């Protein structure tokens, strides 16, 4: 397989079978290009990502309730 700098999605094999990897690559390239431009997208995207990471981290600190 060719080397690349993409973090492939978890459902990579399924996307290959469905023929939707091209769409994923297009979205990924578009996102990367928008992050490199001087727009609000980078700030909003990274802010959203940070919020999601904090949410996941907070959820991992919870205790599972056994019934």
LUMVEXVEX-837581 format. One record per residue: chain; residue in one letter; x, y, z of N, C-alpha, C in turn. Coordinates in Angstrom, 3 decimals, always signed. Example, Ala and Ser with C-alpha at 12.3 -4.5 7.8 and 13.67 -1.06 7.14 Angstrom:
{loro = A vodo = A n.east = +13.190 n.north = -5.690 n.up = +7.800 ca.east = +12.300 ca.north = -4.500 ca.up = +7.800 c.east = +13.200 c.north = -3.300 c.up = +7.800} $
{loro = A vodo = S n.east = +12.850 n.north = -2.250 n.up = +7.080 ca.east = +13.670 ca.north = -1.060 ca.up = +7.140 c.east = +12.900 c.north = +0.030 c.up = +7.870} $
//
This chain:
{loro = A vodo = X n.east = +0.846 n.north = -1.183 n.up = +0.000 ca.east = +0.000 ca.north = +0.000 ca.up = +0.000 c.east = +0.887 c.north = +1.240 c.up = +0.000} $
{loro = A vodo = X n.east = +0.473 n.north = +2.233 n.up = -0.712 ca.east = +1.236 ca.north = +3.476 ca.up = -0.812 c.east = +1.273 c.north = +4.195 c.up = +0.528} $
{loro = A vodo = X n.east = +2.364 n.north = +4.892 n.up = +0.767 ca.east = +2.481 ca.north = +5.677 ca.up = +2.002 c.east = +1.668 c.north = +6.960 c.up = +1.851} $
{loro = A vodo = X n.east = +1.124 n.north = +7.416 n.up = +2.949 ca.east = +0.314 ca.north = +8.628 ca.up = +2.930 c.east = +0.363 c.north = +9.256 c.up = +4.305} $
{loro = A vodo = X n.east = -0.136 n.north = +10.458 n.up = +4.431 ca.east = -0.145 ca.north = +11.138 ca.up = +5.721 c.east = -1.566 c.north = +11.287 c.up = +6.274} $
{loro = A vodo = X n.east = -2.452 n.north = +10.436 n.up = +5.828 ca.east = -3.829 ca.north = +10.461 ca.up = +6.319 c.east = -3.998 c.north = +9.468 c.up = +7.465} $
{loro = A vodo = X n.east = -4.796 n.north = +9.847 n.up = +8.445 ca.east = -5.238 ca.north = +8.897 ca.up = +9.459 c.east = -6.534 c.north = +8.313 c.up = +8.924} $
{loro = A vodo = X n.east = -6.444 n.north = +7.116 n.up = +8.425 ca.east = -7.604 ca.north = +6.506 ca.up = +7.776 c.east = -8.723 c.north = +6.262 c.up = +8.784} $
{loro = A vodo = X n.east = -9.972 n.north = +6.356 n.up = +8.337 ca.east = -11.106 ca.north = +6.143 ca.up = +9.243 c.east = -11.175 c.north = +4.688 c.up = +9.701} $
{loro = A vodo = X n.east = -11.814 n.north = +4.482 n.up = +10.839 ca.east = -11.946 ca.north = +3.139 ca.up = +11.402 c.east = -12.704 c.north = +2.206 c.up = +10.465} $
{loro = A vodo = X n.east = -13.625 n.north = +2.757 n.up = +9.694 ca.east = -14.425 ca.north = +1.937 ca.up = +8.779 c.east = -13.828 c.north = +1.925 c.up = +7.364} $
{loro = A vodo = X n.east = -12.524 n.north = +1.989 n.up = +7.280 ca.east = -11.810 ca.north = +2.048 ca.up = +5.999 c.east = -12.203 c.north = +0.907 c.up = +5.069} $
{loro = A vodo = X n.east = -12.153 n.north = -0.331 n.up = +5.552 ca.east = -12.461 ca.north = -1.490 ca.up = +4.710 c.east = -13.886 c.north = -1.414 c.up = +4.164} $
{loro = A vodo = X n.east = -14.834 n.north = -1.014 n.up = +5.003 ca.east = -16.229 ca.north = -0.903 ca.up = +4.574 c.east = -16.378 c.north = +0.184 c.up = +3.518} $
{loro = A vodo = X n.east = -15.679 n.north = +1.295 n.up = +3.702 ca.east = -15.743 ca.north = +2.388 ca.up = +2.719 c.east = -15.172 c.north = +1.949 c.up = +1.377} $
{loro = A vodo = X n.east = -14.109 n.north = +1.125 n.up = +1.415 ca.east = -13.540 ca.north = +0.603 ca.up = +0.165 c.east = -14.585 c.north = -0.249 c.up = -0.550} $
{loro = A vodo = X n.east = -15.239 n.north = -1.125 n.up = +0.216 ca.east = -16.270 ca.north = -1.985 ca.up = -0.375 c.east = -17.428 c.north = -1.166 c.up = -0.935} $
{loro = A vodo = X n.east = -17.837 n.north = -0.124 n.up = -0.201 ca.east = -18.967 ca.north = +0.709 ca.up = -0.624 c.east = -18.585 c.north = +1.691 c.up = -1.731} $
{loro = A vodo = X n.east = -17.292 n.north = +1.886 n.up = -1.930 ca.east = -16.841 ca.north = +2.834 ca.up = -2.945 c.east = -16.938 c.north = +4.280 c.up = -2.501} $
{loro = A vodo = X n.east = -16.876 n.north = +4.542 n.up = -1.183 ca.east = -17.028 ca.north = +5.906 ca.up = -0.679 c.east = -15.718 c.north = +6.513 c.up = -0.172} $
{loro = A vodo = X n.east = -14.592 n.north = +5.832 n.up = -0.382 ca.east = -13.321 ca.north = +6.392 ca.up = +0.084 c.east = -12.971 c.north = +7.667 c.up = -0.672} $
{loro = A vodo = X n.east = -13.340 n.north = +7.763 n.up = -1.937 ca.east = -13.054 ca.north = +8.967 ca.up = -2.708 c.east = -13.715 c.north = +10.180 c.up = -2.051} $
{loro = A vodo = X n.east = -14.943 n.north = +10.016 n.up = -1.586 ca.east = -15.643 ca.north = +11.105 ca.up = -0.904 c.east = -14.916 c.north = +11.481 c.up = +0.379} $
{loro = A vodo = X n.east = -14.453 n.north = +10.467 n.up = +1.122 ca.east = -13.750 ca.north = +10.726 ca.up = +2.374 c.east = -12.465 c.north = +11.508 c.up = +2.102} $
{loro = A vodo = X n.east = -11.687 n.north = +11.067 n.up = +1.076 ca.east = -10.455 ca.north = +11.774 ca.up = +0.729 c.east = -10.741 c.north = +13.215 c.up = +0.326} $
{loro = A vodo = X n.east = -11.799 n.north = +13.437 n.up = -0.441 ca.east = -12.159 ca.north = +14.789 ca.up = -0.864 c.east = -12.481 c.north = +15.655 c.up = +0.347} $
{loro = A vodo = X n.east = -13.258 n.north = +15.138 n.up = +1.281 ca.east = -13.594 ca.north = +15.895 ca.up = +2.488 c.east = -12.352 c.north = +16.177 c.up = +3.326} $
{loro = A vodo = X n.east = -11.474 n.north = +15.197 n.up = +3.427 ca.east = -10.243 ca.north = +15.370 ca.up = +4.208 c.east = -9.340 c.north = +16.437 c.up = +3.571} $
{loro = A vodo = X n.east = -9.172 n.north = +16.399 n.up = +2.252 ca.east = -8.359 ca.north = +17.409 ca.up = +1.573 c.east = -8.967 c.north = +18.804 c.up = +1.720} $
{loro = A vodo = X n.east = -10.290 n.north = +18.876 n.up = +1.619 ca.east = -10.982 ca.north = +20.161 ca.up = +1.774 c.east = -10.779 c.north = +20.714 c.up = +3.174} $
{loro = A vodo = X n.east = -10.905 n.north = +19.842 n.up = +4.168 ca.east = -10.697 ca.north = +20.258 ca.up = +5.563 c.east = -9.271 c.north = +20.754 c.up = +5.770} $
{loro = A vodo = X n.east = -8.293 n.north = +20.026 n.up = +5.250 ca.east = -6.898 ca.north = +20.420 ca.up = +5.413 c.east = -6.619 c.north = +21.761 c.up = +4.734} $
{loro = A vodo = X n.east = -7.190 n.north = +21.954 n.up = +3.561 ca.east = -6.987 ca.north = +23.216 ca.up = +2.852 c.east = -7.610 c.north = +24.370 c.up = +3.642} $
{loro = A vodo = X n.east = -8.799 n.north = +24.163 n.up = +4.166 ca.east = -9.467 ca.north = +25.213 ca.up = +4.947 c.east = -8.675 c.north = +25.539 c.up = +6.209} $
{loro = A vodo = X n.east = -8.044 n.north = +24.523 n.up = +6.820 ca.east = -7.245 ca.north = +24.773 ca.up = +8.015 c.east = -6.001 c.north = +25.598 c.up = +7.698} $
{loro = A vodo = X n.east = -5.484 n.north = +25.511 n.up = +6.482 ca.east = -4.289 ca.north = +26.249 ca.up = +6.108 c.east = -4.585 c.north = +27.681 c.up = +5.677} $
{loro = A vodo = X n.east = -5.822 n.north = +27.979 n.up = +5.366 ca.east = -6.180 ca.north = +29.321 ca.up = +4.932 c.east = -6.432 c.north = +30.209 c.up = +6.141} $
{loro = A vodo = X n.east = -6.354 n.north = +31.486 n.up = +5.934 ca.east = -6.560 ca.north = +32.449 ca.up = +7.006 c.east = -8.055 c.north = +32.757 c.up = +7.124} $
{loro = A vodo = X n.east = -8.794 n.north = +31.812 n.up = +7.703 ca.east = -10.236 ca.north = +31.984 ca.up = +7.875 c.east = -10.613 c.north = +31.612 c.up = +9.303} $
{loro = A vodo = X n.east = -11.873 n.north = +31.800 n.up = +9.632 ca.east = -12.356 ca.north = +31.420 ca.up = +10.952 c.east = -12.542 c.north = +29.913 c.up = +11.090} $
{loro = A vodo = X n.east = -12.504 n.north = +29.206 n.up = +9.974 ca.east = -12.743 ca.north = +27.769 ca.up = +10.019 c.east = -11.770 c.north = +27.071 c.up = +10.959} $
{loro = A vodo = X n.east = -10.490 n.north = +27.432 n.up = +10.867 ca.east = -9.486 ca.north = +26.766 ca.up = +11.708 c.east = -9.808 c.north = +26.953 c.up = +13.188} $
{loro = A vodo = X n.east = -10.114 n.north = +28.172 n.up = +13.579 ca.east = -10.420 ca.north = +28.451 ca.up = +14.985 c.east = -11.670 c.north = +27.695 c.up = +15.429} $
{loro = A vodo = X n.east = -12.699 n.north = +27.703 n.up = +14.598 ca.east = -13.939 ca.north = +27.012 ca.up = +14.948 c.east = -13.744 c.north = +25.498 c.up = +14.986} $
{loro = A vodo = X n.east = -13.029 n.north = +24.958 n.up = +14.001 ca.east = -12.802 ca.north = +23.516 ca.up = +13.935 c.east = -11.982 c.north = +23.044 c.up = +15.124} $
{loro = A vodo = X n.east = -10.885 n.north = +23.738 n.up = +15.394 ca.east = -10.028 ca.north = +23.328 ca.up = +16.504 c.east = -10.727 c.north = +23.532 c.up = +17.837} $
{loro = A vodo = X n.east = -11.550 n.north = +24.571 n.up = +17.942 ca.east = -12.310 ca.north = +24.788 ca.up = +19.169 c.east = -13.318 c.north = +23.674 c.up = +19.396} $
{loro = A vodo = X n.east = -13.995 n.north = +23.261 n.up = +18.332 ca.east = -14.952 ca.north = +22.169 ca.up = +18.438 c.east = -14.235 c.north = +20.881 c.up = +18.802} $
{loro = A vodo = X n.east = -13.088 n.north = +20.665 n.up = +18.183 ca.east = -12.321 ca.north = +19.455 ca.up = +18.470 c.east = -11.896 c.north = +19.423 c.up = +19.937} $
{loro = A vodo = X n.east = -11.460 n.north = +20.570 n.up = +20.447 ca.east = -11.046 ca.north = +20.656 ca.up = +21.848 c.east = -12.231 c.north = +20.366 c.up = +22.774} $
{loro = A vodo = X n.east = -13.399 n.north = +20.906 n.up = +22.444 ca.east = -14.586 ca.north = +20.654 ca.up = +23.256 c.east = -14.942 c.north = +19.170 c.up = +23.261} $
{loro = A vodo = X n.east = -14.864 n.north = +18.536 n.up = +22.093 ca.east = -15.164 ca.north = +17.106 ca.up = +22.009 c.east = -14.156 c.north = +16.284 c.up = +22.802} $
{loro = A vodo = X n.east = -12.879 n.north = +16.644 n.up = +22.725 ca.east = -11.855 ca.north = +15.930 ca.up = +23.480 c.east = -12.087 c.north = +16.075 c.up = +24.979} $
{loro = A vodo = X n.east = -12.458 n.north = +17.287 n.up = +25.427 ca.east = -12.760 ca.north = +17.483 ca.up = +26.853 c.east = -13.970 c.north = +16.672 c.up = +27.269} $
{loro = A vodo = X n.east = -14.989 n.north = +16.617 n.up = +26.411 ca.east = -16.189 ca.north = +15.850 ca.up = +26.705 c.east = -15.861 c.north = +14.362 c.up = +26.844} $
{loro = A vodo = X n.east = -15.058 n.north = +13.847 n.up = +25.916 ca.east = -14.674 ca.north = +12.432 ca.up = +25.972 c.east = -13.844 c.north = +12.163 c.up = +27.224} $
{loro = A vodo = X n.east = -12.941 n.north = +13.073 n.up = +27.523 ca.east = -12.109 ca.north = +12.900 ca.up = +28.712 c.east = -12.964 c.north = +12.912 c.up = +29.976} $
{loro = A vodo = X n.east = -13.937 n.north = +13.809 n.up = +30.028 ca.east = -14.814 ca.north = +13.879 ca.up = +31.187 c.east = -15.661 c.north = +12.617 c.up = +31.304} $
{loro = A vodo = X n.east = -16.128 n.north = +12.102 n.up = +30.181 ca.east = -16.945 ca.north = +10.895 ca.up = +30.197 c.east = -16.125 c.north = +9.694 c.up = +30.668} $
{loro = A vodo = X n.east = -14.824 n.north = +9.682 n.up = +30.359 ca.east = -13.999 ca.north = +8.552 ca.up = +30.764 c.east = -13.746 c.north = +8.562 c.up = +32.268} $
{loro = A vodo = X n.east = -13.976 n.north = +9.686 n.up = +32.916 ca.east = -13.772 ca.north = +9.795 ca.up = +34.363 c.east = -15.003 c.north = +9.357 c.up = +35.154} $
{loro = A vodo = X n.east = -16.077 n.north = +9.070 n.up = +34.477 ca.east = -17.285 ca.north = +8.668 ca.up = +35.177 c.east = -17.192 c.north = +7.218 c.up = +35.602} $
{loro = A vodo = X n.east = -17.987 n.north = +6.886 n.up = +36.572 ca.east = -17.996 ca.north = +5.531 ca.up = +37.105 c.east = -19.201 c.north = +4.795 c.up = +36.541} $
{loro = A vodo = X n.east = -18.989 n.north = +3.578 n.up = +36.098 ca.east = -20.077 ca.north = +2.777 ca.up = +35.565 c.east = -20.954 c.north = +2.303 c.up = +36.734} $
{loro = A vodo = X n.east = -22.240 n.north = +2.473 n.up = +36.582 ca.east = -23.178 ca.north = +2.054 ca.up = +37.622 c.east = -23.584 c.north = +0.617 c.up = +37.347} $
{loro = A vodo = X n.east = -23.407 n.north = -0.217 n.up = +38.353 ca.east = -23.809 ca.north = -1.613 ca.up = +38.209 c.east = -25.188 c.north = -1.786 c.up = +38.802} $
{loro = A vodo = X n.east = -26.035 n.north = -2.480 n.up = +38.086 ca.east = -27.397 ca.north = -2.688 ca.up = +38.569 c.east = -27.623 c.north = -4.129 c.up = +38.885} $
//
